[in-house]
């Protein structure tokens, strides 16, 4: 099941607690027709849905930025790689692994409310 549209990260798991994204940074997750992509803080990423984990291997652009944003980006991409399920609530999305919330996102798409497709 895929939630089509664009989501923005509000918090990431760091050392067993949720930490808000760095002010002014934008991390997104976009679902479209079996593919995923988005902004990881500095760089864009793209890929397909995986089999063992929710997200398959992701390709990224290779730009550098401030160390704190590069670390946030590294953490976000690592958490995407661990995600094994999604919990959808109206306007919110949690990425989960082993029953722990890794990333929380909010709906920011330009379309109407997100839809689920098979």
Secondary structure by P-SEA (a helix, b strand, c coil): ccccbbbbbccccccccccccccccccbbbbcccbbbbbcccbbbbbcccccccccbbbbbbbbccaaaaaaaaaaaaaaaacccccccccbbbbbccccccbbbbbbcccccccccc
